[in-house]
Amino acid sequence: MNITEKLAYIKGLAEGLSLDESKPEVKVINAIIDLLDDIAYDLTDMEELYDDLSEQVDEIDQDLAEVESELYDDEECDCCDDDDDYDDDDDDDFDFDDEDNPFYEVTCGACGQKLNVSEDVLLEGEIECPNCGELLEFDFSDLFENEDTEDLEACDGVCDGCDGCEGEE
């Protein structure tokens, strides 16, 4: 039994009592019944609007799921073979448009999977291959050894890894 049916039942009970309409108590009861009738009407109207809105939200949710599927699930990138799909769960920070954080292509030595890795990840020193789980380590110590030398003209050209610098005569 819904709210309008319950209200109709109460109205029937009140009418069946044959109450004297001139008494103040009966006027109050009738006013309460009229108020309940208005509330029931508004509530029924809101339930219908809610149902319509709920259907629209479900349609929007389905449309959004289709868009997300097109954009993320089926996206192929340079890091994947033609038959592999990029799995965005592997790297949540994967952003091709980030000019401040460039990406570099890295190949896993164990499985041969090519990955696009951000500069930040490279500088951290290691990443796990999402394909095989192999730990890929990056060592840049050779690249940064001579950065401490502020005055290149003082270089004598005999430091480790030095191919000769501008200071060599």
N, C-alpha and C positions, 0 to 999 in steps of 0.2 A: 504494500500500500504506500503510494507516494504522498507527498505533502498536500497536494490539491485534493486527493481522495480523502485524506484524514480531515481536512477542513470541511469538505462537503458533509462528512459524517457528523462533525460537531454542529454544523448549521442545521442539519436535520434533527439532531437531538434538541437543540434550542427551540426550533419551530414546533417540535412535537410536545414540548412542555406547555404550550399555550400560555406563555407568560404575559402579564399585563404590561403593555408598552408604555404606560404612563408612569410606572414606578421608576425611580432613579436607578435602582440596581439593574433593572432590565436594560435601561438605556446604556449603562456602562458595559454590560455583557455584549449587547449588540455592537457597540463601538469597538470593543476588543475583537469581536468576530470580523467586523469590517477591516480592521487593521491587519488581522491575520490573513484575510483574503488578499489585501494589497501586497503583503510580504510574500505570500505564496506565489502570486503572479510575478513579482519581481524576481524571486528566486528561480522560478521556472524559466523566465527569460534569460537570466544569467547562466543557468545550466546549458541552455541552447547555445548561447554565445561562447561559453567555455568549450563546448564540444566542437563548434566551428573553429575556434582558435587552436584547439588541440590538433585538429586535422591539418590546419595550415602549418603549424609548427612541425608536425611529422613530415609533411611534404617538403618543407625547407630543409629539415634534417636529412632526408633522403637525397635531395638535390646537392646539398653540401657534401655528403658522403661520395657522390658521384664525382664532384669537382675535385675533392681530395684524392680520390682514386686516380683521376686523370693526372693530377699534378705531382703526386708523391709516389704512388705505388708503381705506376708505369713509366716513371721518368728514367731515361737512359742517359748516362753521362760518360765522360771520357775515361772514368776510372773502371768502367765495366766492359766486359766482352759483350758482343751483340746479343748473345742469348741470356745474359745475366741482367737482373734488375737491381738497381741501387737500393739498398736497404737503409733508410734514413735512421734506423735505430742504432746503426753502427757508429755514427758520429752526429750528435745532436747539433754541433756547431757548424755543420756543413753549409756554407753560404758563398755562392759563386760571386756575389756582388760586393764582397768585402775587400775594398782596395787596401785597407790598412793591414790585412792579414791574408797574404797571398797563399795559394795552394801549390803543392809540388807533387809530381807523380812519383810514387815509390812502388817498387815491385818486390813482392815477398819472395825471398830466396827459397822457401820450402815448397810453395804451391804455384808460384808464378803469377798470382793475382796482382793486378795493378790497382793501386789505391791513390786517391787524391788526398793529401795530408796537409793540414794547415801548418803555417810556419810555427805557431805556438806549440803544436804537438811535436814537431821536429825538435824544437829547442828543449822540450821536456826530456827528450832523449830516448823514448821508447813508446811503442804502441803494439797492441796485440792484433794480429791479422784476423779480420772478421771471417775469413774463409776457412782457415785451418787452425787458428789459435796460436800460431807461432809468434814468439815475442820478437818484434823487429826493433833493433837498437840503432840509434843514430849517435855517432861520435864526431863532434865538431872541434875537438880540442886542437887539432892541427891547424885549423883555420884561424883560431883566435890567439895563438901563441904570441905573435908579433904585434898584437894590438896595444900592448903596454908601451911600446916604443913610440913616444910622442915625436921625437925629433928624428926623422928618417935620414937626414943628412949625416947624423952621427953613426949610422949603420956602417959596419966594416965589411959586410957581405959574406961573413963566415958564420952567421947564425943558422941554427937547424932549420931546414926547409926553405932557406932564402935562395931565391933564384937571382939574386942581385937586385938592388933597389936603386933608387934615384941618387942616393948618397955615395954609391960606389963610383970611383973614378978610374 
